[in-house]
Amino acid sequence: SILVFLAPITLKVFLTAPDYIRAKHVADVRKISYEEAMNEVRISDQDRENLARKMCKVNWQDPQLYDLVVNTGGWKYEDVAELVINAFNMKKKR
């Protein structure tokens, strides 16, 4: 018998949005001021950047690292999810 190992299908997705939209979302969810939320967004981005550079020596916002980059500003969550699912299904067909 032959043992065949198939690698799982992966889809690397980068979801982004303008900072003001991200801050508004954080402020609404965490019940904090917009200014506090904007600060948290900036800190989070800096933490992600530092981790990616330290661990992988990459710029985490480099679109070449991803199969799909989506600016979610102005999109409904359900539509973004459908877009990602469709992209995954398309990649699966390859």
Beta strands, then each sheet from edge to edge (+ up, - down):
strand 1: 13-16
strand 2: 68-71
sheet 1: 1+ 2+
end
